[in-house]
Amino acid sequence: MNTLYLGDCLNVLRDSVADESVDLIYIDPPFNSKRDYNIFFDDKEIQSQRLAFEDTWSLKNVLDSLHELQTMRTENIHLLLAVYQKVAPHAFPYLVMMALRILELYRVLKPTGSFYLHCDPTMSHYLKTVCDMIFGKDNFRNEIIWRRTPFSGSSKSRAKQLPRDHDIILFYSRNTTELVWNAPSNPYSEEYLKRFKWKDERGYYRKTLLKTYSDETLQRLKSENRLIEPVRKGAMYSYKQYLEESKGIRLVDDVWADINMLNPVSNERLGYPTQKPKALLERIIKASSNEGEVVLDGFCGCGTTIDAAEGLHRKWIGIDISPIAISLIKRRLHHTYKKSLSEFEVRGTPTDEQSAQRLWKENAFAFQDWWITEFEAFSATFGTKGADKGVDGIALYAMDNKDATARVAFQVKGGEKVQSKDIDALLGAIEKHKCDMGVFLTTAEPTKPMLDTVAGAGFVKLPGFEFPKLQILTLKDFFAGKRPKLPSVNITFKAAQHSGRKKENQEALEL
Ligand SMILES: C[S@@+](CC[C@H](N)C(=O)[O-])C[C@H]1O[C@@H](n2cnc3c(N)ncnc32)[C@H](O)[C@@H]1O
């Protein structure tokens, strides 16, 4: 079954993906450049993604991973990384972590499979040496230059250098002869098609003059019923050039300048900072897999690979360490393909009170993100403005008739105790962020004064219905199926889709 995993791809691959079971892998890991991280790992505040990242990529982990590589009979990789430790210390931790994960990805790839690694010029040359060692240099197929945009960046990015406009996609296969390969090609231009204006039982053709020819060619064309007699004496023969056999289609080469990155008002945009265009993934998936085959993305973000694979009738496996990513993909599949949760599996997210408590203890920020995304709220740390006391997430809801919307603030509290000041902070945040109501999510039982605050907060009137201004939901009640009273339609996702177009909705995602 198609499966989404919440977790570090290293663990998920090891625990859940069999050897040689995947036809195509695409990964787009963080690039080890500030440009790419800083939205997730903003320095201003400790953010959930940052913590998840630091957990996975901390120095201790790096050294453990290096040791692991040494014991995995991967001496050459270990040797290469030891050199990078000396000559490129800035890249070393990243390369160790990536090497371990690429080794696992190699293990799960079928002998006919292909691997695409999306990176940028700051890391591509290092990563290529690592991939050469893992896949074998002869299995390197292409370095694809993806020109992200025809516009040449900010004046800062152009200062005393050429504008940096491209990413790099390294393409490897497991062997050179058996790989699945459907050469991508560009469609015919309208102008070119217009030339094929004649038609017979074999299809559309154009008339091409036969300038030089041998008797043999003339006879062959005649016997194939393709020869067109000269219109008058002394004129030249022509022959029927069929559209089917025409060389008019230009093969796609390794420089891709025809797919632009998503613009800020693109309908495809979900608000995920590093989202790639679906057309890019469609090209890769069509080229290196067939219908029914398995596509895996180990750093799947908001699920561009998953969306493209689903649309192209491939099976898929998506892995991401961020609960926000997993939540967005669930909504994306529902929105695009009307997929219900029963049509694919989600693993790694808490399924009962114990597993939720475990997540809280392991990574409080991931827990917080997981819980608010259950209500389709966007994390308040998701933008660039950092965390705020009293509110962890915000969602936009509408009544069934969609005439009235409500902005709802969510606050998550883990641990064995909660205090009155926590709910007071939520009440303050509701006012500050111009929300209509608030939901307090807690792993502990609320105290009497907290319940009094809730009772005293009163109600919010929306057309035809009243909602409590403050509500409390415990983890226990959540898993017992209880839910806060909220308007029936969550429109946060749609708001994200059209962010940039409708200011009011955009604000739901920004505090
Ligand atoms: C550049 S983004 C991928 C964007 C994606 N291609 C898209 O179109 O949405 C990188 C993703 O890697 C995830 N990530 C970082 N470390 C990870 C790990 N160890 N295992 C799985 N995912 C990880 C991040 O949460 C982030 O979503």
PDBQT file of the ligand as one rigid body, heavy atoms in Angstrom, charges set to zero:
ROOT
HETATM    1  C1  LIG A 601      14.128  20.549   0.609  1.00  0.00    +0.000 C 
HETATM    2  S1  LIG A 601      12.808  19.858   1.530  1.00  0.00    +0.000 S 
HETATM    3  C2  LIG A 601      11.989  18.793   0.370  1.00  0.00    +0.000 C 
HETATM    4  C3  LIG A 601      10.985  19.534  -0.461  1.00  0.00    +0.000 C 
HETATM    5  C4  LIG A 601      10.210  18.626  -1.409  1.00  0.00    +0.000 C 
HETATM    6  N1  LIG A 601      10.994  18.194  -2.521  1.00  0.00    +0.000 N 
HETATM    7  C5  LIG A 601       8.951  19.327  -1.914  1.00  0.00    +0.000 C 
HETATM    8  O1  LIG A 601       8.778  19.536  -3.121  1.00  0.00    +0.000 OA
HETATM    9  O2  LIG A 601       8.119  19.686  -1.060  1.00  0.00    +0.000 OA
HETATM   10  C6  LIG A 601      13.693  18.765   2.561  1.00  0.00    +0.000 C 
HETATM   11  C7  LIG A 601      12.828  17.976   3.521  1.00  0.00    +0.000 C 
HETATM   12  O3  LIG A 601      13.660  17.037   4.191  1.00  0.00    +0.000 OA
HETATM   13  C8  LIG A 601      13.099  16.810   5.480  1.00  0.00    +0.000 C 
HETATM   14  N2  LIG A 601      14.152  16.155   6.285  1.00  0.00    +0.000 N 
HETATM   15  C9  LIG A 601      15.263  16.699   6.849  1.00  0.00    +0.000 A 
HETATM   16  N3  LIG A 601      15.993  15.739   7.451  1.00  0.00    +0.000 NA
HETATM   17  C10 LIG A 601      15.327  14.559   7.246  1.00  0.00    +0.000 A 
HETATM   18  C11 LIG A 601      15.578  13.199   7.583  1.00  0.00    +0.000 A 
HETATM   19  N4  LIG A 601      16.663  12.869   8.279  1.00  0.00    +0.000 N 
HETATM   20  N5  LIG A 601      14.692  12.237   7.202  1.00  0.00    +0.000 NA
HETATM   21  C12 LIG A 601      13.575  12.572   6.496  1.00  0.00    +0.000 A 
HETATM   22  N6  LIG A 601      13.286  13.860   6.140  1.00  0.00    +0.000 NA
HETATM   23  C13 LIG A 601      14.151  14.818   6.502  1.00  0.00    +0.000 A 
HETATM   24  C14 LIG A 601      12.667  18.201   5.934  1.00  0.00    +0.000 C 
HETATM   25  O4  LIG A 601      11.660  18.112   6.929  1.00  0.00    +0.000 OA
HETATM   26  C15 LIG A 601      12.153  18.786   4.618  1.00  0.00    +0.000 C 
HETATM   27  O5  LIG A 601      10.761  18.602   4.510  1.00  0.00    +0.000 OA
ENDROOT
TORSDOF 0
